[in-house]
Amino acid sequence: MIEVLLDEEDRMIRDATRRWVDAELIPLEQQILRAEVEDNWYEGEEGGRSALSPEQRQTIQAQVAEMGYDKLDLAVEDGGAGVTEMQHTLISEELSRTIVPLNLGGEAPNTRMLEELATPEQQERYLEPLKRGEKRSCFMLTEPNAGGDARGIEMRAVRDGDNYVLNGTKIFITGADRSDFAIVMTVTNPEDKPRGGFSAFLVDLKETEGVEIVRPINTVVGGRLFEVAFQDAVVPAANLLGDEGDAFKPMQRRLGVRRLQIASRAIGWAQRAMEMGGAWAKERVTFGQPLSNRQAIQWMLAEAHTSLYASRTMVYDAVRKSMAGQDIRHEISVIKPFVTEMSQKVIDDSMQIHGAAGMTSDLILERMWRGARLSRIYEGPTEVHRLTNARLLLEAL
């Protein structure tokens, strides 16, 4: 297979991760698939359900910690593995080749936003416990009337002496049920909209009165998102993150980190799907010949390989630019729709190659397909990114 040029150290880390996934995680996948069919679950974290036994989860987490992958988001001085952004991307890509759930800890997008904007007092109260794994966080942006267009945020934060009073509803929030605090995007200066007037607040979810999880929302991947209501929720002015009315650009930078993560995961899904499709095509015989002799199948695999090569080239280029401190907003709006759409197409073709088996829960393909479908929506739908791509392109011409 054609590979994008990598430094020797980056390639070694990628290959080591791949070997670990192949040896330790992929063999557990059938157990996970059976648990869904047979309704045979173990008690998971915080009372949830897990297809893996406590002993299996403990073994995996010990291996994760030994490799330093439990603190990928942290610098060496904070106890992290000290990996570069490129190495983080490669590790995420390889870990996404399997459906085995991992608790990697760390929350890179929120961590970086706090590192950029938090005051010393906020760092001590929120950032440092987050880095140590003592606190969990979530990010609250989306609202019933503000999804792909973040400038449509309506949630208000009104100054009242030494506090702000927050009113509004956030929806489709990941991790709201298990987070200690949230970074909440609000409107403080409505007269400055749509170009400005947005502020971010650190909200202690368990201690702040007027904050309520209204309902869980099930998704196609089986996970849950949440609707969260704020009714006269009083937040200290000291919890304002950054300057009042100036949170939109830092928010976009935070989203950029997340969008590159999504792209690297989508590449991992597509890589595994292509591997499975190719292996089955060589094994499966129809009308006296292996499927791999059929031009239709060959073209599916060739297109998958081409698309993966193009996706990796774009993602790795953007990561290198990010590491050099360059603005990659335009690159991200090219990458996010291209790679997520590519991933679902490759998975879908692999399902087609597998025939009826590809449509069943006997294989991991249908689960990856659902994940790829969701990735085309969250952190900016395909259509919004294409609009942004076109706008930035036309401005540059």
C-alpha positions in Angstrom: 0.0 0.0 0.0 1.1 3.6 -0.6 2.0 5.4 2.6 2.4 9.1 3.3 6.0 9.9 4.3 6.5 10.0 8.0 9.5 10.6 10.3 11.0 7.4 11.6 9.9 8.1 15.2 6.3 8.8 14.1 6.2 5.7 12.0 7.5 3.6 14.9 4.9 4.9 17.3 2.2 4.2 14.7 3.4 0.7 14.0 3.6 -0.1 17.7 0.1 1.1 18.2 -1.1 -1.0 15.2 0.5 -4.1 16.6 -1.1 -3.6 20.0 -4.5 -3.1 18.5 -4.2 -6.2 16.3 -2.9 -8.4 19.1 -4.9 -7.2 22.1 -8.1 -5.4 21.0 -9.4 -6.8 17.8 -9.6 -10.4 19.3 -12.2 -8.9 21.8 -14.5 -7.6 19.1 -16.6 -10.7 18.8 -17.3 -10.7 22.5 -18.6 -7.1 22.2 -20.8 -8.0 19.2 -22.2 -11.0 21.1 -23.0 -9.0 24.1 -25.4 -6.8 22.1 -27.1 -9.8 20.6 -27.3 -11.9 23.8 -27.9 -9.0 26.1 -24.9 -10.2 28.2 -23.4 -7.2 29.9 -21.0 -6.6 32.8 -21.3 -3.5 35.1 -19.4 -0.7 33.4 -18.1 2.6 34.7 -20.5 4.7 36.8 -23.2 2.0 36.6 -23.2 1.7 32.8 -23.0 -1.5 30.8 -19.9 -3.0 29.3 -19.3 -6.0 27.1 -15.9 -6.5 28.7 -15.4 -8.0 32.1 -13.9 -5.9 34.9 -10.7 -7.9 34.6 -10.5 -7.3 30.8 -11.1 -3.6 31.3 -8.4 -3.5 34.0 -5.9 -5.3 31.8 -6.5 -3.0 28.9 -6.3 0.2 31.0 -3.0 -1.0 32.5 -1.6 -1.5 29.0 -2.9 1.9 28.0 -1.2 3.5 31.0 2.0 1.6 30.3 2.1 3.1 26.8 1.3 6.5 28.0 -1.9 6.7 26.1 -4.0 7.6 29.1 -2.4 11.1 29.1 -2.0 11.8 25.4 -3.2 15.4 25.8 -0.7 16.3 28.4 2.8 17.7 28.2 5.7 15.8 29.8 5.8 18.3 32.7 2.1 17.4 33.4 2.8 13.7 33.5 1.9 13.1 29.8 3.6 11.0 27.2 5.0 14.0 25.5 3.8 13.0 22.0 3.6 15.5 19.2 0.4 16.5 17.5 1.3 14.3 14.6 1.9 11.3 16.9 -1.4 12.0 18.6 -3.1 11.9 15.2 -1.4 8.6 14.2 -2.3 7.0 17.5 -5.9 8.1 17.2 -6.1 6.7 13.7 -4.8 3.3 14.7 -7.0 3.0 17.8 -10.0 3.7 15.7 -9.4 0.5 13.7 -11.2 -1.3 16.5 -14.6 -1.0 18.2 -13.2 -1.9 21.6 -13.9 1.0 23.9 -10.9 2.7 25.5 -10.8 5.2 28.4 -7.9 7.4 27.2 -8.6 10.2 29.6 -7.6 13.7 28.6 -9.8 16.2 26.7 -7.5 17.9 24.3 -10.0 20.5 22.9 -11.1 21.8 26.3 -7.6 21.5 27.7 -6.2 23.7 25.0 -9.0 26.3 25.3 -8.3 26.5 29.1 -4.5 26.7 28.5 -5.2 29.7 26.1 -7.8 31.6 28.1 -7.9 30.6 31.8 -6.7 32.9 34.5 -4.2 31.5 37.1 -7.1 30.9 39.5 -9.2 29.2 36.8 -6.2 27.0 35.9 -5.8 25.9 39.5 -9.5 25.2 40.0 -10.3 23.6 36.6 -7.3 23.0 34.3 -5.0 21.3 36.7 -7.6 18.9 38.1 -8.7 18.2 34.5 -5.1 17.3 33.5 -4.7 15.0 36.6 -7.9 13.2 35.7 -9.7 14.4 38.9 -12.3 16.3 37.0 -14.2 15.8 33.8 -15.5 18.5 31.5 -17.8 18.9 28.6 -18.4 21.7 26.0 -21.9 23.3 25.6 -22.4 25.0 22.3 -25.3 23.6 20.3 -28.9 24.8 20.9 -32.3 23.9 19.5 -31.9 26.9 17.0 -28.1 26.9 16.7 -26.4 23.9 15.3 -24.1 24.1 12.3 -24.5 27.9 12.5 -22.9 28.7 15.9 -23.6 32.4 15.4 -27.2 31.6 16.0 -26.6 31.0 19.8 -29.4 32.6 21.8 -28.5 31.6 25.4 -28.0 34.8 27.4 -25.6 35.7 30.2 -26.5 38.9 31.9 -24.2 40.7 34.3 -25.6 41.1 37.8 -23.0 42.6 40.2 -20.3 40.1 40.8 -22.2 37.4 38.9 -23.7 36.5 35.6 -27.2 35.0 35.2 -27.5 32.3 32.5 -30.8 31.4 30.8 -31.3 29.1 27.8 -31.1 25.5 26.6 -28.2 23.5 25.2 -28.8 20.3 23.3 -26.9 17.3 21.9 -24.2 17.7 24.7 -21.7 14.9 25.1 -20.8 13.8 28.6 -23.1 16.2 30.4 -24.2 13.5 32.8 -20.6 12.7 34.0 -18.9 16.1 33.8 -17.9 18.1 36.8 -17.9 21.4 34.8 -18.7 22.7 31.4 -17.4 25.4 29.1 -20.7 27.1 28.2 -21.0 29.4 25.2 -23.4 32.3 25.7 -24.4 35.7 24.3 -23.4 38.6 26.5 -23.4 41.4 23.9 -26.3 40.8 21.5 -25.8 44.1 19.7 -22.5 42.8 18.4 -24.0 39.7 16.8 -23.4 38.0 14.4 -19.7 38.8 14.3 -19.2 39.0 18.1 -20.8 39.3 21.4 -20.2 35.7 22.5 -18.7 34.8 25.9 -17.7 31.5 27.5 -18.2 30.5 31.1 -16.9 27.8 33.4 -20.0 26.3 35.1 -19.8 23.8 37.9 -22.6 21.5 36.9 -23.1 19.7 40.2 -23.1 22.8 42.4 -24.9 25.5 40.3 -28.6 25.8 41.0 -30.8 26.3 37.9 -28.8 23.8 35.8 -30.8 20.7 34.9 -30.3 17.8 32.6 -33.7 17.7 30.9 -33.4 14.4 29.1 -31.0 11.9 27.5 -31.1 11.6 23.7 -30.1 8.3 22.1 -28.1 8.2 18.9 -27.5 5.8 16.1 -24.2 4.7 17.6 -25.8 3.7 20.9 -24.4 6.5 22.9 -26.3 9.2 24.6 -26.3 13.0 24.3 -28.1 15.3 26.6 -30.4 18.4 26.7 -29.4 20.8 29.4 -31.5 23.7 30.6 -30.3 26.8 32.4 -32.9 28.8 34.3 -31.6 31.8 36.2 -28.3 29.9 36.8 -26.0 32.2 38.8 -22.3 32.0 37.8 -19.6 34.1 39.4 -18.0 36.7 37.1 -14.7 35.1 38.0 -15.8 32.1 35.9 -15.8 34.2 32.7 -13.3 32.4 30.4 -11.4 35.0 28.5 -12.7 38.5 27.7 -16.4 39.3 27.6 -17.8 39.2 24.1 -14.6 37.7 22.6 -15.1 33.9 22.8 -16.0 33.1 19.2 -12.5 32.8 17.8 -11.1 30.8 20.7 -14.2 28.5 20.3 -13.4 28.0 16.6 -9.8 27.1 17.5 -11.1 24.6 20.0 -13.4 23.1 17.4 -10.5 22.9 15.0 -8.7 20.5 17.3 -11.8 18.3 17.6 -12.4 18.3 13.9 -8.9 17.0 13.1 -9.5 14.3 15.7 -12.7 13.3 14.0 -10.8 13.1 10.7 -8.1 10.9 12.1 -10.7 8.5 13.6 -12.6 8.4 10.3 -9.4 7.3 8.5 -8.9 4.5 11.1 -12.5 3.2 10.4 -12.0 3.3 6.6 -8.6 1.6 6.8 -10.1 -1.3 8.8 -13.0 -1.6 6.4 -10.7 -1.7 3.4 -8.6 -4.4 5.1 -11.7 -6.5 5.8 -13.1 -6.0 2.3 -9.8 -7.0 0.6 -9.3 -10.0 2.8 -12.9 -11.2 2.2 -12.6 -10.6 -1.5 -9.6 -12.9 -1.8 -11.4 -15.6 0.3 -14.9 -15.6 -1.0 -15.5 -17.6 -4.2 -18.6 -17.1 -6.4 -19.3 -18.6 -9.8 -15.9 -20.4 -9.6 -13.7 -17.4 -9.0 -12.7 -15.3 -6.0 -14.4 -12.0 -5.6 -11.0 -10.3 -6.0 -11.0 -11.3 -9.7 -14.1 -9.1 -10.3 -13.4 -5.7 -11.7 -16.2 -4.2 -9.8 -14.7 -5.3 -6.5 -11.2 -4.3 -7.6 -12.4 -0.8 -8.4 -14.1 -0.5 -4.9 -10.8 -1.4 -3.2 -8.7 0.8 -5.6 -11.0 3.8 -4.9 -10.8 3.1 -1.1 -7.0 3.0 -1.3 -6.9 6.2 -3.3 -9.3 8.0 -1.0 -7.3 7.0 2.1 -4.0 8.2 0.5 -5.6 11.5 -0.3 -7.2 11.8 3.2 -4.0 11.1 5.0 -2.0 13.5 2.8 -4.5 16.3 3.7 -4.7 15.5 7.4 -1.0 15.1 7.9 -0.3 18.3 6.0 -2.8 20.2 8.2 -1.3 18.7 11.4 2.2 19.8 10.3 0.9 23.3 9.6 -0.8 23.4 13.0 2.4 22.3 14.7 4.1 25.2 12.9 1.6 27.6 14.4 -0.3 28.3 11.1 -4.0 29.1 10.8 -5.6 25.9 9.4 -9.3 26.9 9.4 -9.6 26.6 5.6 -7.8 23.3 5.6 -10.2 21.9 8.3 -13.2 22.9 6.2 -11.8 21.0 3.3 -10.8 18.0 5.4 -13.8 17.5 7.7 -16.4 16.8 4.9 -14.0 15.0 2.6 -12.7 12.5 5.1 -15.9 11.8 6.9 -17.8 11.3 3.6 -14.9 9.2 2.3 -15.0 7.0 5.4 -18.6 6.1 5.1 -18.3 5.4 1.4 -15.3 3.0 2.1 -17.2 1.2 4.9 -20.4 1.0 2.8 -18.4 -0.6 -0.1 -16.9 -3.1 2.3 -20.4 -4.0 3.5 -21.3 -4.5 -0.1 -18.3 -6.8 -0.7 -19.3 -8.9 2.3 -22.9 -9.2 1.0 -25.5 -10.2 3.5 -23.0 -10.7 6.3 -22.0 -7.1 6.0 -25.5 -6.0 7.0 -25.5 -8.0 10.2 -24.1 -7.6 13.7 -21.8 -10.6 13.1 -19.3 -8.1 11.7 -18.1 -4.7 13.0 -18.9 -2.9 9.7 -22.4 -1.9 10.5 -21.3 -0.3 13.8 -18.5 1.6 12.1 -21.0 2.7 9.4 -23.2 4.2 12.1 -20.2 6.0 13.6 -19.2 7.4 10.2 -22.7 8.6 9.5 -22.8 10.5 12.8 -19.4 12.1 12.1 -20.8 13.8 9.0 -23.1 15.8 11.3 -21.4 16.7 14.6 -18.7 19.4 14.8 -20.1 21.0 11.7 -22.2 19.3 9.0 -20.7 18.6 5.6 -22.8 21.3 4.0 -21.7 24.0 6.4 -18.0 23.2 5.9 -18.4 23.3 2.2 -20.0 26.8 2.5 -17.0 27.9 4.6 -14.6 26.4 2.1 -16.2 28.2 -0.7 -16.4 31.5 1.2 -12.7 31.4 2.1 -11.8 30.3 -1.4 -13.6 33.2 -3.0 -12.1 35.7 -0.5 -8.6 34.4 -1.6 -9.2 34.6 -5.4 
